[in-house]
Amino acid sequence: MSPIRPARPTRPRAAALGVALLALAPLLGALPPAAAASARAAAPAPATVEEQRLERAVPQEILRSSGFDALAADFGQALGGARSYAAAERAVVRHGAGLWRRAVDRAQGRGPEGRAALPPKGDDGRAELSREDDRPLYWARLAMTRELRRWQAPFALPDAARSKLLDRLERSSRGQDSIRFPAAGAGGGKGVKRVLVTGFDPFTLDRDVRISNPSGATALALDGTVVRTADGPARIETAVFPVLWRDFADGTVERALRPHLPHLDLFTTVSQGRVGRIDVERHNGAWRGGFGDNENVSSTGTVPVDDPASQPQWTTTTLPYREITAADTGRFPVYDNTSVTEVPAGASAPVVRPDGPTPGSAARAGGGGDYLSNEIAYRATLLRDRLGLPALPGGHVHTPVLQFGAGNTSEVSDPEFVRNRQDIVAQIRAIVTVAGGRR
């Protein structure tokens, strides 16, 4: 028989609540004011449009075939062990940088996933992914950002703090915060030119979720490599950017490039352009044309930048386009593209100008169009000019469209697709080598 316990005196509910709040007060007071005010704001964030595409069969196949399918789970486990914001941030940066390095190693033939140059057949008869494929990086990053959005932190995590963690993950997994050139006079830095190349994520994925972006593949293949130019060795560092209007408006390009441009000998932004040709874009326009980005968001109007009062309608390449177009760099023809679309001074309707903009005109499309490829070129060259670096060679190169083999409407890879991408990467490397050799 259980002993009979004397009944405890009851406490009114309001008084009990008051005692509970007093007990919690020291804990809330130990938090930063914003965190204390948002102590209940640790609910998971919804998946983005990009992340929702992860559920399709093709992204899952790409992750499995590349061996990148377990990275998000590993990242989630690391987050699960974080008991503070600082610990979470360390996990984010470690796993983000690890993803970038693993993708670079794979593209350059290092590590267990980087050995195959052409796609062999797996046990199920499907083609495995060749080493230079940029898609594992893209889909694995999205799996990790989704994991971070879903994570229920065991401490107060306001929306702003989660957004900061997502930003750190984006930058570290894109190579944007790991651009490192050897110091002059040390570690092989003396006499070595410094070259920065950027690429993009795949896009138009609702049209074909299998799409790869050869500019992203180029960034992975060239990061940290040295090429021999006519004027000596050149070290190449690279980064990849999202296909998102919002991120560009928030200054992601300027933030990544500003610390490095004053110390470079050459830079080029790279993106996928037209079928069967490479273009060196002569002019870049300050206009967004509205085509949907990877979140299916549209933006139309003047490119938003700091100090809009001093913003020019046009910027111009300083890449050595004559030397580039004259050189034998590969199987795709290379053009000096001077065409733009403008609204002439005093007019109201846009017209195409094959030979470049006229004085006083308003931009409606640069040589690279009115999408984010034109915008990254515009932002990078405007930054060059605002930093007072008119002699720094820099501009934009458009690769050919990366096409699948004839008749392939469902497989994630095929031999022609792989050869096309390898040829594009090799030719962009050759173009950078030519440009870097100009004295």
Secondary structure, DSSP 8 states (H G I E B T S, - for coil): ------------HHHHHHHHHHHHHHHHHHS-HHHHHTTT--------HHHHGGGSHHHHHHHHHHT-TTHHHHHHHHHHT--SHHHHHHHHHHHHHHHHHHHHHHHTT-STTS--SS--B-TTS-B---TT-SHHHHHHHHHHHHHHHH---SS---HHHHHHHHHHHHHHHTTTT------TTSTT-TT-EEEEEEEE----TTT-TT---HHHHHHHHHTT-EEEETTEEEEEEEEEE-S-HHHHHTTHHHHHHTTTGGG-SEEEEEEE-STT-EEEE-EEESEEE----TTS---EEE---SSGGG--SEEE--S-HHHHHHS---SS-EEEE--EEEE-TT--S-EEETT---TT-EEEEBTTBSSHHHHHHHHHHHHHHHTT-TTS-EEEEEE------TT-SS-S--HHHHHHHHHHHHHHHHHHHHHHT--
